[in-house]
């Protein structure tokens, strides 16, 4: 499948503590933030924000996974043009994984004319 297909994934490496928006390079692409496993520390997600530009997105599910296991997911619909998950959901401690686990946050493709933007606070 070529660029712009739902199978395309934007895979970025983000250093803990850096907050930066990751954008799909086109419409109908998943956006993924990946933080490599670290033998000396566990990653912690403090908050996640996402939105779509262009057309309203199709329904989907944002996922947060540690070590290949999804530990948090939130569904969204075409009516949810922007969404923020933070302290009210993750609490004071944030959403923590274990030492030596990769962290992957995935915003699925939003549809033919929707481009996703994903941002996260990670320690």
N, C-alpha and C positions, 0 to 999 in steps of 0.2 A: 504494500500500500504506500502511496506517495505522500508528500507533504500535504497537510490539510486534512488528511484522513484521521479517523478517530483512533487508529492504531499508533499514530505519531505521538511521541511523548517528549516534552522538553524536560531534560534531566539536568538539574543544577546541583552543584556542591556548595553548600553554605556553611561557613565557619560559625560555630556557636557564638552567640552574642551579637552577631551582625543581623540587622533588620533591613531587608531589601525586597522590593517587589519583584517577583518573577512573572514574566509574561509569556504567553504562547507567541510563537512567531507568526501565527495566522489564526484563522477561525477554525473551529471544530478540532482543536488539539487539547489534550490533557496537559496540565501544568503540574510538575512534580518538584518538590524541594527534597533533596537527599543529603543527609549528614552522615558521613562514614562512621563506622564503629570505632570506638576508642577504648583501648585496653585499660585505661586508667580513669575513665569517667563515664558517667551516665548522662545522656542528653535530657533536657527538660524543656517542654514547650510551655511558654507562658500565655501566648495568645495566637490566634490565627484569624486573619481577615481575608475575604475573597470577594470579588465582584466580576462582572462581565461587561465588556464594551460591545457595541454593535447591537444586534438584536437580543431580545429576551432569550435566556438560556433554556435548554430543554431540562427536564427533571434529572437529578443526579444525586450522588452521595460523595461528600468530601470524606477522606479517610486519613487517619494518622496511625502509622504502624511502627512498631519497634521489633527488630529482629525478625521481620517477615510476618508478624502477627498483628492484625488490626486490633487496636485497643480503644479506639474512639472513631465514631462515624456520625455524620450529621447529614440528613437528607435535605435537599433544597428543591424548590420548584421554580417554574418560569416566573413566578411572582416575586421570588427572592432575588432582587437585583444586587443586593449587597448583604454580607453576613459577617458578624464578628463573634468569635468564641473566646472568652478570656476568663478572668478571675471568677465571674459568677458561675462558670461551669467547672473550671480546673482547680479552683480554690487557691489558697495561699502557697501551696507547694508546687503548683503547676501540674502538668501531665508528664511524669518522669518514666523513663525506661530503665533498663539495667546496664551496668558496665558492659562494654564490648558488644553493644547492640546498635545496628544501623537504624537511623530514624528516616522515615519516608512519609511525607505529607503529599497527598495527591488530590488535585481538583480535576475531575473528569472533564472531557470535552463538553462544551456548552451547546453545540449544534452548528449548523451550517454557517450562520452569520454572526456567531457570538465568539468573542475571544476572552479567555479567562485571565485574571490577574490574581495572584496568590501572594500573601505576605504573612510572615510569622516572626514572633519573638522567641528565640531559642537560646538557651544557656547550655 
